[in-house]
Amino acid sequence: MGAPKKGLGSRGLGLEALLNSKMSELNDKTPETGVFEVDIEKIEPNKNQPRKRFEENALEELAESIKEHGVLQPIILKKTENGYEIIAGERRWRASKIAGIKKIPAIVKNITDLKAFETALVENLQREGLNPMEEARSYKRLIDEFSLSQEEAAKKVGKSRSVVANALRLLNLDERVQSFVVENKLTNGHARTLLGISDNNKQFEIAEKIIDEELSVRETEILVKKISQGIIIKKISEQEENKKFNTDNYKYIENDLKSILGTKVKLTNKKNKGKIEIEYYSDEDLDRLIGLIKGIQL
């Protein structure tokens, strides 16, 4: 795993600074506001957690570290009727359960659901990072529920407006393609390239091709460019094929076969391949045609 990301934007504010400065007014004025050990079974995950997928291998690695060194940084909780709900630190909580830890260090904050979501989003963006679709959906919810502009949302999480805007564009992808991104079958680069294809079914077809053939982002860019240009090329090509077919020579062959077989005959040609369609109108007519064809001497 890479090193944890540092700070929020150029100000260098970490999650701890965010909590201590921006949310200090939300602290409970009780003994629970300090770090204390919480029964791990009394803790529930946050229903608004931006991250929906947790990599098993990464959790196993963290669990091994916790077995050896313990939980080095407390998770952040809020009180509920039946126990506690996680604001930040769900990966540590999950890994601690895998490690068989019974109690986990925690800090309790008196915090609203929306502020809890903001904190969870910031932590995930700072630490291991959400997958591109989780990130896009989180930005959208942050904007919608806090009534923020893209610029304001970007400042909240220490990103540039262009980063947020580009992430939100991924929500225009076909839902099947979005699922591929969530499942890590497609990268952010692949997904952004596919935005150049407006047809959802075509997007999905290309996404499957990328996965099946393990195309790189660069190869995908070339493919999408060719497909975009190919729409015009295909139309021109079809017109040229029709012109080739409608020559006097093909008409002569078609008319000659009609005279020989005594029925309607149609020739079609496409990309140097073609077919001959011979019509018949009854079983007896079919027998007659078969007899004629068998009787042809080469």
C-alpha positions in Angstrom: 0.0 0.0 0.0 1.2 3.5 -0.7 2.0 6.1 1.9 -1.0 8.0 3.3 -1.8 11.2 1.5 -0.8 14.3 3.3 -3.1 17.2 3.9 -6.0 19.0 2.4 -4.8 21.0 -0.5 -1.9 23.4 -0.1 -2.8 24.1 3.5 -1.5 20.7 4.7 -4.5 20.0 6.9 -4.9 16.3 7.9 -8.0 14.6 9.1 -7.0 15.3 12.7 -6.7 19.0 12.0 -10.0 19.0 10.2 -11.7 17.4 13.3 -9.9 19.5 15.8 -10.4 22.9 14.1 -13.6 22.6 12.0 -15.5 20.4 14.2 -14.3 21.3 17.7 -17.6 23.0 18.3 -19.4 19.7 17.9 -17.5 17.8 20.6 -19.5 16.3 23.5 -18.6 17.9 26.7 -18.4 14.5 28.5 -15.6 12.0 29.4 -16.4 10.2 26.2 -14.8 12.9 24.1 -11.3 11.5 24.9 -9.8 8.3 23.5 -11.3 5.2 25.2 -11.7 1.5 24.4 -15.0 0.5 22.9 -16.4 -3.1 22.6 -16.1 -3.8 18.9 -19.4 -5.6 18.8 -21.2 -2.5 19.9 -20.0 -0.6 16.8 -22.0 -0.5 13.5 -20.7 0.7 10.1 -21.9 4.0 8.8 -24.9 3.5 6.4 -23.6 6.6 4.5 -20.1 5.3 4.1 -18.8 6.5 0.7 -16.7 3.3 0.2 -18.9 0.4 -0.8 -16.1 -2.1 -1.6 -13.3 -3.2 0.7 -10.3 -5.1 -0.8 -9.9 -8.4 1.1 -6.2 -8.6 0.6 -5.7 -5.0 2.0 -7.9 -5.8 5.0 -5.9 -9.0 5.7 -2.6 -7.1 5.6 -4.0 -4.4 8.0 -5.3 -7.2 10.3 -1.8 -8.7 10.5 -0.4 -5.3 11.3 -3.0 -4.8 14.0 -2.2 -8.2 15.5 1.4 -7.2 15.9 1.2 -3.5 16.7 -2.5 -2.9 17.7 -4.7 -0.1 16.4 -2.3 2.9 16.3 -5.0 5.5 15.5 -8.4 5.6 17.1 -11.5 5.4 15.0 -14.1 8.1 15.2 -17.6 7.3 16.4 -21.0 8.9 17.1 -23.4 7.6 19.8 -26.5 5.9 18.7 -29.4 4.3 20.7 -27.9 0.8 20.6 -24.2 1.6 20.6 -22.0 3.5 18.2 -21.8 4.3 14.5 -18.5 4.8 12.6 -17.8 8.2 11.3 -14.2 7.5 10.1 -12.1 4.3 10.4 -14.3 1.5 9.0 -11.3 -0.2 7.5 -9.5 -0.3 10.9 -12.7 -1.6 12.5 -13.2 -4.4 9.8 -9.5 -5.4 10.0 -9.7 -5.4 13.9 -12.6 -7.9 13.7 -10.6 -10.1 11.3 -7.7 -9.9 13.8 -9.9 -11.0 16.6 -9.6 -7.7 18.6 -12.4 -7.4 21.2 -12.0 -3.6 21.9 -10.8 -0.8 19.7 -9.6 2.7 20.6 -12.1 5.4 19.6 -13.1 9.0 20.0 -16.8 9.9 20.2 -18.0 13.0 18.4 -21.5 14.7 18.6 -21.9 15.2 14.9 -24.7 15.4 12.4 -25.2 12.7 9.7 -24.2 15.1 6.9 -21.1 16.2 8.8 -20.3 12.5 9.4 -20.6 11.8 5.7 -18.3 14.8 4.9 -15.7 13.5 7.4 -15.9 9.9 6.1 -15.5 11.2 2.5 -12.5 13.4 3.4 -10.8 10.5 5.2 -11.3 8.1 2.4 -10.0 10.5 -0.2 -6.9 11.3 2.0 -6.1 7.7 2.8 -6.4 4.7 0.4 -8.8 6.4 -2.0 -12.2 5.5 -3.2 -12.6 3.8 -6.6 -13.5 6.3 -9.3 -17.3 5.6 -9.2 -17.5 5.8 -5.4 -15.6 9.1 -5.6 -17.9 10.5 -8.3 -21.0 9.5 -6.4 -19.6 10.9 -3.1 -18.9 14.3 -4.8 -22.4 14.3 -6.2 -24.0 13.6 -2.8 -21.7 16.2 -1.1 -22.9 18.8 -3.7 -26.6 17.8 -3.5 -27.0 17.4 0.3 -24.8 20.4 1.3 -26.1 22.5 -1.6 -22.5 23.2 -2.7 -21.1 24.3 -6.0 -18.4 22.2 -7.6 -15.8 24.8 -6.6 -17.0 24.7 -2.9 -17.1 20.9 -2.9 -13.5 20.8 -4.3 -12.3 23.1 -1.4 -14.0 20.9 1.2 -11.9 17.9 0.1 -8.8 19.7 -0.9 -9.1 19.0 -4.6 -9.1 21.3 -7.7 -12.5 22.0 -9.3 -11.4 20.2 -12.5 -10.7 17.0 -10.5 -14.2 17.1 -9.1 -15.8 18.0 -12.5 -14.0 15.2 -14.3 -15.0 12.7 -11.6 -18.7 13.7 -11.9 -18.5 13.2 -15.7 -18.2 9.4 -15.0 -21.8 9.4 -13.8 -22.8 9.8 -17.5 -21.4 6.4 -18.3 -23.7 3.4 -19.0 -24.6 1.8 -15.7 -23.1 -1.5 -16.8 -19.8 0.3 -17.6 -19.9 2.0 -14.2 -20.2 -1.5 -12.6 -17.0 -2.5 -14.4 -15.2 0.5 -12.9 -16.5 -0.3 -9.4 -15.3 -3.9 -9.8 -11.9 -2.6 -10.8 -12.2 -4.3 -14.2 -11.8 -0.8 -15.8 -9.5 2.0 -14.7 -10.4 5.6 -14.4 -8.4 6.2 -17.6 -10.5 3.6 -19.5 -13.7 5.0 -18.1 -12.9 8.6 -19.1 -11.9 7.5 -22.6 -15.3 5.7 -23.0 -17.1 9.0 -22.4 -16.2 9.8 -26.0 -18.8 7.2 -27.1 -22.3 8.6 -26.6 -24.2 5.4 -27.4 -24.6 3.4 -24.2 -24.8 0.0 -25.9 -21.6 0.7 -27.9 -19.9 1.9 -24.7 -20.8 -1.4 -23.1 -19.5 -3.4 -26.1 -16.2 -1.6 -26.1 -15.9 -2.0 -22.3 -16.2 -5.7 -22.7 -13.6 -5.7 -25.5 -11.2 -3.8 -23.3 -11.6 -6.3 -20.5 -11.5 -9.4 -22.8 -8.4 -8.2 -24.7 -6.8 -6.4 -21.7 -6.4 -3.2 -23.7 -4.3 -0.4 -22.2 -5.7 3.1 -21.9 -3.7 4.2 -24.9 -5.0 1.3 -27.0 -8.5 2.2 -25.9 -8.1 5.8 -27.0 -7.0 4.6 -30.4 -9.9 2.2 -30.6 -12.5 4.8 -29.6 -11.0 7.3 -32.1 -11.2 4.7 -34.9 -14.8 3.8 -34.0 -15.8 7.5 -34.0 -14.3 8.0 -37.4 -15.6 4.6 -38.6 -19.2 5.7 -38.5 -18.5 8.0 -41.5 -16.1 5.5 -43.1 -18.7 2.7 -42.9 -21.4 4.7 -44.6 -19.0 5.6 -47.4 -17.9 2.0 -47.7 -21.5 0.7 -48.0 -22.2 3.2 -50.7 -19.1 2.1 -52.6 -20.1 -1.6 -52.3 -23.6 -0.8 -53.6 -22.1 1.0 -56.6 -19.9 -2.0 -57.3 -22.8 -4.3 -57.2 -25.0 -2.2 -59.4 -22.8 -2.6 -62.4 -24.0 -3.9 -65.8 -21.9 -7.0 -65.3 -23.8 -8.1 -62.2 -27.1 -7.2 -63.8 -26.2 -9.3 -66.8 -25.4 -12.3 -64.6 -28.7 -11.9 -62.7 -30.8 -11.7 -65.9 -28.9 -14.7 -67.4 -29.7 -16.8 -64.3 -33.4 -15.7 -64.4 -33.6 -16.9 -68.0 -31.9 -20.3 -67.3 -33.9 -21.0 -64.1 -37.2 -19.5 -65.1 -37.7 -17.7 -61.8 -36.7 -14.6 -59.9 -33.0 -14.5 -59.0 -31.2 -11.8 -56.8 -27.5 -11.3 -56.4 -26.1 -9.4 -53.4 -22.5 -8.5 -52.8 -20.7 -7.2 -49.7 -16.9 -6.9 -49.1 -16.0 -9.3 -51.9 -18.5 -11.9 -50.7 -22.1 -12.4 -51.9 -25.0 -14.7 -52.3 -27.5 -15.8 -54.9 -31.2 -15.9 -53.9 -33.4 -18.1 -56.0 -37.1 -17.9 -55.4 -39.5 -20.9 -55.7 -43.3 -21.0 -55.2 -44.1 -24.7 -54.4 -42.6 -28.0 -53.7 -43.0 -28.9 -57.3 -41.2 -25.7 -58.4 -38.4 -26.5 -56.0 -38.0 -30.0 -57.5 -37.9 -28.4 -60.9 -35.1 -26.0 -59.9 -33.1 -28.8 -58.3 -33.4 -30.9 -61.4 -32.2 -27.9 -63.6 -29.2 -27.2 -61.3 -28.2 -30.9 -61.2 -28.4 -31.1 -65.0 -26.0 -28.2 -65.5 -22.8 -29.6 -67.1 -19.6 -27.9 -66.0 
